[in-house]
Amino acid sequence: MIKIITSQYHNELLSTNKELTDQIKELSEQINWELDVYRAERTRLEEELKVAKDQVSQLQKAYASADENSVTLRVSDDLTKVVPIVRFKPSTFDKFAELGYLKDEQEGNTFAAQLALLTVVQEALGQILESFTEEVD
């Protein structure tokens, strides 16, 4: 009788073991499938992010770099906001550095070049305004 109980218990354990093994296999397959989906989605999103970053970089370069140096001031209709649109020729960096508006380590820094050009324009506007306030003989 002990042999029958042991054999029956052994069969139950084998059956339970097989069920658990099957469940683990199913869950493992499910996890692997979900990981594949996650990896594919992550790769897709990383590619989209790269494209978006490239587009932003191109827009920034196209927006800031130009064939001529220019500063345009856009003034809102209610005259409360002024937005400077600054475009510069990348080749003018050396002149900015020569005149002391930029340091050599700032080469390639679009924002610094825009600020330098705004500074040049500010000085020019100051001279223009000053000339209008001087009395004419």
Secondary structure, DSSP 8 states (H G I E B T S, - for coil): -HHHHHHHHHHHHHHHHHHHHHHHHHHHHHHHHHHHHHHHHHHHHHHHHHHHHHHHHHHHHHHHB-SS-EEEEEE-TTS--EEEEEEB-GGGHHHHHHTTSS-GGGTT-HHHHHHHHHHHHHHHHHHHHHHHHS---
